[in-house]
């Protein structure tokens, strides 16, 4: 076993005794210390892999750092600034502060040092400190440092809460022990005493700001282990608050102080150990201070922690489920600390309210209609701790009352509820009253998302609905979904409630109108809760979810008709999204097939609302104006067919209304000019493009024509979606799309969406959306202009796009995308359209993929009449409507085989990667695509 102390002693013994110059000392000392640190980290990593104790690893690295800092001091004093008899003013203390002061560090953690002086700094102490810092900097260590007297520390701490926190964690390293004890004693008596409420409020405000920056949900699928909600910093904050309020030195004293029960303290230790284990592994793997548990890291950390596939979940999904459960436990500990601090009057109610849920502050009378509960200072609380034992239905009634009175739940009541989960068994699950209360909560017009989230975090929701319990803390290992499955479902409920309340009418006009005309409101809310409840199972989650819905809906009190509606909606909850985003909505056959499955206007309305809420809850920026237009068009076209109208007539009327709306935005256009412009676009353009885009297109095309050009390009950034939009207007020809996609590929641009239209007089109007490569708009626009310049030169015949792409090294997929293995799949269908052959391609997205596909189709003499480009995280789903060169569908078996072979050749590398991982079965039978 590596002995760091002995290794450091040897380094000091071997130092040249004649070295008296700082630069020369560093030249000798730094390489030796680097070697010791490297060996120490390797030993700590080996021990971590063997013992799986993250806290012990963090302590070992901190101990190693203690030794290194002391060795640097000894080398500096012995060789550069010897002082055998320092005066009182020259005696100083080296103190570890902040995270380092806690005695725990990850391999890439910063070192926070306080050089503590008796009073002002002397020339000798200044020289020693400076020399020590230069050695640490040469070691490439991030050092936070301060040189202060005791008086200065106290003065600075009074005005700066960060400094106060760092001194709260102060740990003596070496030097004058008396000086250190003076700091600790005076800090406790002069600063801490009587200021607990001030400190607590400041730390909670600081936490709110930190969590907001790192991600406000503890269920983000790429969590920040250090600063994210439910991470290590939350545990640190709990201890800081408890240490300051209860005046304890060690966290083990928190049980004796009455803050935690022994079991709760064990939970605190378990959370801390797990998070340290993950964080240390992350630093070891990346060889840097990486705090975000990214998709690329997750499989490697899961393997190091020993998680393998089981029960339909991959090893990485099992690991992340464990991680999110720990994050939830940290939230439970947070609530416990808040409750105890409130009991001590250590902090004020507004701060507490931020921690226990943002309910609106409506304080009602203390009387309440359930005898086991009362309103305690504006929160629902238990009259006696045995309320759940006497009547387990109270476990549901607690949350029902909170919703009914629009009040938060007292932390004490939630704490008792979490300890009473064993009472939720088959008898409570089938209890008619309990299910009635639950359905009231779910369909409430107050804040169902907030109350259901509290039920989930207390553990009640997963026990009451075991199928929901299976997906609690379950992540979906892909780049599309931003949250865990349970968090996505709760956010979907929130999206639905917001739509029904009218709060988002401007952003969601269609569904805001539809929701007040449906007759199956209860069925819709139950569907939203259950639509992804079968995720993580081997079978198709839509079909398995429909079976679960058939079982649960009657239990909740739904009628047979409502149950059938819920089951149908769950089974088909992806239908509208997939149809809208990957089919030609101007093709009557698309509408005909979709309407044949939906069958009724009520189903259509419910499916539309469900689809919008589902997409919105995936994550920020996923719902876009383009998707809204597609959904609206599909709804309008299908509504006409289902209500018995003639779609062509209705479509003409809608187009006319859209054109009138655009005409009003262009007052400087003459009637003749506008009519001529409007006639150039087909119905698909008017129905599928949002109004803002139509306005931009009209002005763009007019500008091109007035300048006497026949082709032009434009670039615009969209910071909300994180994309750059490239618009191309040009005479249409078969290889135009290949030219555009090739220019993007040559610049390393990854196309995530595309809108492709052809005017009646033979001009193409294509909008291509490329993932951003730069944070600053100026840099991103510069890149976009390089792409458009290449397109314009290719259109003029000045360059060949194929040569431009060949000159570039093939753009690799992003490191995030490389993490995923997506089995390629394709389908060729002549029944989906009455005019074209439909080719649907699914595979791992990468820069240049669309160029390769369009080039392959061009070589096969296929004409692309319509393309529908979409990406779902790392998965590309590209659908092409094609004909042969004489405008007919491709039906010859040999040509269909040639198309399939050409497309699958593009994914040969992905197929090889899958086979190398032993996933031949996925290659042979790819799983169904899930939007």
Secondary structure, DSSP 8 states (H G I E B T S, - for coil): ---HHHHHHHHHHTS-TT--SHHHHHHHHHHHHHHHHHHHHHHHHHHHHHH--HHHHHHHHHHHHHHHHHHHHHHIIIIIS--TT--GGG-EEEEE-HHHHTT---TT--EEEEEEESSS--HHHHHHHHHHHHHHHHTT--EEEEEEEHHHHHHHHHH-HHHHHHHHT-EEEEE-HHHHHHHHHHIIIIIITT-HHHHHHHHHHHHHHHHHHH-S-TTBTT-BTTTSTTSHHHHHHHHHHHHHHHT-SSTTHHHHTTSS-HHHHHHHHHHHHHHHHHHHHHHHHHTS---B--HHHHHHHHHHTT---BTTB-HHHHHHHHHHHHHHHHHHHHHHHHHHHHHTT-S-HHHHHHHH---------S--SSTTEEEETTEEEESSTTHHHH-TTHHHHHHHHHHHTT-EE-HHHHHHHHHTGGG-SHHHHT-HHHHHHHHHHHT-SS-HHHHHHHHHHTTHHHHHSHHHHHHTT---SSSS--B-HHHHHHHHHHHHHHHHHTTTTTT-HHHHHHGGG-S-HHHHHHHHHHTTTTTTSSS-HHHHHHHHHHHHHHHHT--HHHHHHHHHHHHTTTHHHHHHHHS-TTSHHHHHHHHHHH-SHHHHHHHHHHHHHHHHTT-TT-S-HHHHHHHHHHHHHHHHHHTT--HHHHHHHHHHHHHHHHHHH-TTS-HHHHHHHHHHS-HHHHHHS-HHHHHHHHHHHHHHHHTT-S-EEEEEEETTTTEEEEEEEEE--TTHHHHHHHHHHHTT--EEEEEEEE-TTSEEEEEEEEE---SSHHHHHHHHHHHHHHHHHHHTTSS-HHHHHHHS------HHHHT-----EEEEESSS-SSSEEEEEEEE--TTHHHHHHHHHHHTTEEEEEEEEEEETTEEEEEEEEEETTS-----HHHHHHHHHHHHHHTHHHHHHHHHTT-HHHHHS------
